[in-house]
């Protein structure tokens, strides 16, 4: 019995000694995980999705170069814009959540009115030439915005409707 106890004790002590006390040191060398400082900076910029980026200076590519919005919202235009939006845009856009396309709620706090109208009127050229539109195309899995061939009047009415979405 005493021999068995001694044997178990020696076995236990040797197990304890063999398990602890060793530190593995990392060898310096090639690693796939190491990144250059510039790559990390780019990654931080890309962490904000294009749909959340704020760019009020970009006017986009298209027929609208300047637009001034009155302080008061034109309710007749809002009604017309809401009607056009519901008929043509709700297949891809939901008012307050990401769907096939971005949500238009609070869009005027992120985009200029000119950019919005140019995207509505000229989506094909915008996706080819505008960096923000290109980024949105990537974010939304390559689903381009359909050109609905709207008039400037319809696009302006949709913009007025967007002004009410907060």
C-alpha positions as a Markdown table, in Angstrom:
| # | Residue | x | y | z |
|---|---|---|---|---|
| 1 | Unk | 0.0 | 0.0 | 0.0 |
| 2 | Unk | 2.8 | 2.4 | 0.9 |
| 3 | Unk | 4.6 | 1.5 | -2.3 |
| 4 | Unk | 1.5 | 2.3 | -4.4 |
| 5 | Unk | 1.0 | 5.6 | -2.6 |
| 6 | Unk | 4.6 | 6.6 | -3.2 |
| 7 | Unk | 4.3 | 5.6 | -6.9 |
| 8 | Unk | 1.1 | 7.6 | -7.3 |
| 9 | Unk | 2.7 | 10.6 | -5.6 |
| 10 | Unk | 5.8 | 10.4 | -7.8 |
| 11 | Unk | 3.6 | 10.1 | -10.9 |
| 12 | Unk | 1.5 | 13.1 | -9.8 |
| 13 | Unk | 4.6 | 15.3 | -9.2 |
| 14 | Unk | 6.1 | 14.4 | -12.5 |
| 15 | Unk | 2.9 | 15.2 | -14.3 |
| 16 | Unk | 2.7 | 18.6 | -12.6 |
| 17 | Unk | 6.3 | 19.4 | -13.5 |
| 18 | Unk | 5.9 | 18.4 | -17.1 |
| 19 | Unk | 2.8 | 20.5 | -17.7 |
| 20 | Unk | 3.9 | 23.9 | -16.3 |
| 21 | Unk | 6.6 | 26.5 | -16.6 |
| 22 | Unk | 7.2 | 26.4 | -20.4 |
| 23 | Unk | 6.5 | 29.5 | -22.4 |
| 24 | Unk | 6.3 | 29.4 | -26.1 |
| 25 | Unk | 8.1 | 32.2 | -27.8 |
| 26 | Unk | 6.8 | 33.4 | -31.1 |
| 27 | Unk | 9.5 | 33.4 | -33.8 |
| 28 | Unk | 9.8 | 36.5 | -35.9 |
| 29 | Unk | 9.3 | 35.9 | -39.5 |
| 30 | Unk | 6.8 | 35.8 | -42.3 |
| 31 | Unk | 3.1 | 36.0 | -41.2 |
| 32 | Unk | 0.0 | 36.4 | -43.2 |
| 33 | Unk | -1.6 | 38.4 | -40.3 |
| 34 | Unk | 0.9 | 41.3 | -40.4 |
| 35 | Unk | -0.3 | 44.4 | -42.3 |
| 36 | Unk | 1.3 | 47.5 | -43.3 |
| 37 | Unk | 0.2 | 50.6 | -41.4 |
| 38 | Unk | -1.4 | 52.1 | -44.6 |
| 39 | Unk | -3.6 | 48.9 | -45.0 |
| 40 | Unk | -4.9 | 49.3 | -41.4 |
| 41 | Unk | -5.8 | 52.9 | -42.1 |
| 42 | Unk | -7.7 | 51.9 | -45.2 |
| 43 | Unk | -9.5 | 49.3 | -43.3 |
| 44 | Unk | -10.7 | 51.8 | -40.7 |
| 45 | Unk | -12.1 | 54.0 | -43.5 |
| 46 | Unk | -13.9 | 51.0 | -45.0 |
| 47 | Unk | -15.5 | 50.1 | -41.7 |
| 48 | Unk | -18.2 | 52.7 | -42.3 |
| 49 | Unk | -20.5 | 51.3 | -45.0 |
| 50 | Unk | -21.1 | 53.6 | -48.0 |
| 51 | Unk | -24.8 | 53.9 | -47.1 |
| 52 | Unk | -23.8 | 55.5 | -43.7 |
| 53 | Unk | -21.0 | 57.8 | -45.0 |
| 54 | Unk | -21.8 | 61.5 | -45.0 |
| 55 | Unk | -20.8 | 63.4 | -48.1 |
| 56 | Unk | -22.8 | 66.6 | -48.6 |
| 57 | Unk | -20.2 | 68.2 | -51.0 |
| 58 | Unk | -20.5 | 65.6 | -53.8 |
| 59 | Unk | -23.2 | 66.6 | -56.4 |
| 60 | Unk | -22.8 | 63.4 | -58.4 |
| 61 | Unk | -22.8 | 63.0 | -62.2 |
| 62 | Unk | -25.9 | 64.1 | -64.2 |
| 63 | Unk | -28.1 | 66.9 | -65.3 |
| 64 | Unk | -28.6 | 68.5 | -61.8 |
| 65 | Unk | -25.7 | 70.8 | -60.9 |
| 66 | Unk | -27.5 | 73.1 | -58.5 |
| 67 | Unk | -30.7 | 73.1 | -56.6 |
| 68 | Unk | -32.0 | 75.3 | -53.9 |
| 69 | Unk | -34.6 | 73.9 | -51.5 |
| 70 | Unk | -37.1 | 76.3 | -49.9 |
| 71 | Unk | -37.4 | 76.2 | -46.1 |
| 72 | Unk | -41.0 | 75.2 | -46.3 |
| 73 | Unk | -41.9 | 71.7 | -47.6 |
| 74 | Unk | -44.4 | 71.7 | -50.5 |
| 75 | Unk | -47.1 | 69.2 | -49.5 |
| 76 | Unk | -48.4 | 68.9 | -53.0 |
| 77 | Unk | -45.0 | 67.8 | -54.2 |
| 78 | Unk | -44.6 | 65.5 | -51.2 |
| 79 | Unk | -47.9 | 63.7 | -52.1 |
| 80 | Unk | -46.8 | 63.3 | -55.7 |
| 81 | Unk | -43.3 | 62.1 | -54.7 |
| 82 | Unk | -44.7 | 59.6 | -52.2 |
| 83 | Unk | -47.0 | 58.2 | -54.9 |
| 84 | Unk | -44.1 | 57.9 | -57.4 |
| 85 | Unk | -41.8 | 56.4 | -54.8 |
| 86 | Unk | -44.5 | 53.8 | -53.8 |
| 87 | Unk | -45.2 | 52.8 | -57.4 |
| 88 | Unk | -41.6 | 52.6 | -58.6 |
| 89 | Unk | -39.1 | 52.4 | -55.8 |
| 90 | Unk | -40.5 | 50.1 | -53.1 |
| 91 | Unk | -39.5 | 47.0 | -55.0 |
| 92 | Unk | -35.9 | 47.8 | -53.9 |
| 93 | Unk | -36.2 | 50.4 | -51.1 |
| 94 | Unk | -37.7 | 50.3 | -47.6 |
| 95 | Unk | -38.2 | 53.6 | -45.8 |
| 96 | Unk | -36.3 | 52.8 | -42.7 |
| 97 | Unk | -34.2 | 49.7 | -43.3 |
| 98 | Unk | -31.6 | 48.3 | -45.7 |
| 99 | Unk | -33.2 | 46.1 | -48.4 |
| 100 | Unk | -32.0 | 45.6 | -52.0 |
| 101 | Unk | -31.1 | 49.3 | -51.9 |
| 102 | Unk | -30.5 | 51.8 | -49.1 |
| 103 | Unk | -33.2 | 53.3 | -46.9 |
| 104 | Unk | -34.1 | 56.9 | -47.9 |
| 105 | Unk | -34.9 | 58.0 | -44.3 |
| 106 | Unk | -32.6 | 60.9 | -43.3 |
| 107 | Unk | -30.9 | 60.7 | -46.7 |
| 108 | Unk | -30.5 | 64.5 | -46.8 |
| 109 | Unk | -28.3 | 64.4 | -43.8 |
| 110 | Unk | -25.9 | 62.2 | -45.7 |
| 111 | Unk | -26.2 | 63.3 | -49.4 |
| 112 | Unk | -26.6 | 66.6 | -51.2 |
| 113 | Unk | -29.9 | 67.2 | -53.0 |
| 114 | Unk | -28.1 | 67.3 | -56.3 |
| 115 | Unk | -26.5 | 63.9 | -55.7 |
| 116 | Unk | -29.9 | 62.4 | -54.8 |
| 117 | Unk | -31.6 | 63.7 | -57.9 |
| 118 | Unk | -28.7 | 62.7 | -60.2 |
| 119 | Unk | -28.9 | 59.2 | -58.7 |
| 120 | Unk | -32.6 | 59.0 | -59.4 |
| 121 | Unk | -32.3 | 60.5 | -62.9 |
| 122 | Unk | -28.9 | 59.1 | -64.0 |
| 123 | Unk | -28.1 | 55.9 | -62.1 |
| 124 | Unk | -26.2 | 54.2 | -64.9 |
| 125 | Unk | -23.6 | 56.9 | -65.3 |
| 126 | Unk | -23.5 | 57.6 | -61.5 |
| 127 | Unk | -22.5 | 54.0 | -60.9 |
| 128 | Unk | -19.7 | 54.2 | -63.5 |
| 129 | Unk | -18.3 | 57.6 | -62.5 |
| 130 | Unk | -19.2 | 58.6 | -59.0 |
| 131 | Unk | -17.1 | 57.0 | -56.2 |
| 132 | Unk | -19.9 | 57.0 | -53.7 |
| 133 | Unk | -22.3 | 55.3 | -56.1 |
| 134 | Unk | -19.7 | 52.7 | -56.9 |
| 135 | Unk | -19.2 | 52.0 | -53.2 |
| 136 | Unk | -23.0 | 51.7 | -52.7 |
| 137 | Unk | -23.1 | 49.2 | -55.6 |
| 138 | Unk | -20.5 | 47.1 | -53.9 |
| 139 | Unk | -22.2 | 47.3 | -50.5 |
| 140 | Unk | -25.6 | 46.2 | -52.0 |
| 141 | Unk | -24.1 | 43.1 | -53.6 |
| 142 | Unk | -23.8 | 44.6 | -57.1 |
| 143 | Unk | -27.5 | 45.4 | -57.4 |
| 144 | Unk | -27.6 | 48.5 | -59.6 |
| 145 | Unk | -30.3 | 51.0 | -59.2 |
| 146 | Unk | -32.8 | 50.7 | -62.0 |
| 147 | Unk | -33.2 | 53.6 | -64.4 |
| 148 | Unk | -36.9 | 54.4 | -64.2 |
| 149 | Unk | -36.6 | 57.2 | -66.8 |
| 150 | Unk | -38.3 | 59.7 | -64.5 |
| 151 | Unk | -38.7 | 63.3 | -65.4 |
| 152 | Unk | -36.8 | 66.0 | -63.4 |
| 153 | Unk | -40.3 | 67.0 | -62.0 |
| 154 | Unk | -40.8 | 63.5 | -60.7 |
| 155 | Unk | -37.3 | 63.3 | -59.2 |
| 156 | Unk | -37.8 | 66.7 | -57.5 |
| 157 | Unk | -41.1 | 65.4 | -56.1 |
| 158 | Unk | -39.4 | 62.3 | -54.7 |
| 159 | Unk | -36.7 | 64.6 | -53.2 |
| 160 | Unk | -39.4 | 66.7 | -51.5 |
| 161 | Unk | -40.9 | 63.5 | -50.1 |
| 162 | Unk | -37.5 | 62.4 | -48.8 |
| 163 | Unk | -37.3 | 65.7 | -46.9 |
| 164 | Unk | -40.2 | 64.5 | -44.8 |
| 165 | Unk | -38.6 | 61.2 | -43.9 |
| 166 | Unk | -36.9 | 61.7 | -40.5 |
